[in-house]
Amino acid sequence: MLIVDRFEGEYAVCEDSETLAVRNIPKVLLPKGLREGDCLLEREGDYVIDAGETLRRRRKARELLEKLY
């Protein structure tokens, strides 16, 4: 699974959650509406947003922040 770290020009900088390798993927290859922090799955050369995993990670991050404050 890939996690969108940031956007730089025409690329999305993504981190592979297993290997921690960073990949620059042209935005034109990615789904519309993609945001920083979204999780992506690569299927047969296409990229799809993993909405369930994205939501799970955002909730976990929110919970951790709430514990700090």
C-alpha positions in Angstrom: 0.0 0.0 0.0 1.1 3.5 -0.8 0.5 6.6 1.4 0.4 10.0 -0.2 2.9 12.2 1.7 2.8 15.4 -0.3 2.5 16.8 -3.8 5.4 18.4 -5.6 4.6 19.9 -9.0 3.2 17.3 -11.2 4.0 14.4 -8.9 2.6 12.8 -5.7 5.3 11.7 -3.4 4.2 8.4 -1.9 5.7 6.1 0.7 5.3 2.4 0.5 4.0 1.3 3.9 5.9 -2.0 3.9 9.3 -1.1 2.5 9.2 2.7 3.4 10.6 3.4 -0.1 9.5 6.7 -1.6 8.0 6.8 -5.1 7.2 9.9 -7.2 4.0 9.1 -9.2 2.7 11.4 -11.9 -0.6 13.0 -10.8 -2.2 12.2 -14.2 -2.0 8.5 -13.2 -3.8 9.0 -9.9 -7.5 9.2 -9.0 -9.2 12.6 -9.0 -9.7 14.1 -5.5 -6.6 12.5 -4.0 -5.3 14.2 -0.9 -2.3 14.1 1.3 -2.6 11.2 3.7 -4.8 9.1 1.4 -3.9 5.4 1.0 -3.5 3.9 -2.5 -3.6 0.4 -3.8 -2.0 -0.4 -7.1 -4.0 -2.9 -9.1 -3.0 -4.0 -12.6 -1.2 -0.7 -13.3 -4.0 1.5 -12.0 -4.2 3.3 -8.7 -7.3 3.3 -6.5 -7.9 5.0 -3.2 -8.3 2.6 -0.3 -11.1 4.7 1.5 -11.4 2.2 4.4 -7.7 2.2 5.3 -7.5 6.0 4.8 -10.4 6.5 7.2 -8.9 4.1 9.8 -5.5 5.9 9.7 -7.1 9.3 10.0 -9.2 8.2 13.0 -6.2 6.6 14.7 -4.2 9.9 14.2 -7.1 11.9 15.6 -7.3 9.6 18.7 -3.5 9.9 19.3 -3.7 13.7 19.1 -6.7 13.8 21.5 -4.7 11.8 24.0 -1.9 14.4 23.9 -4.2 17.3 24.6 
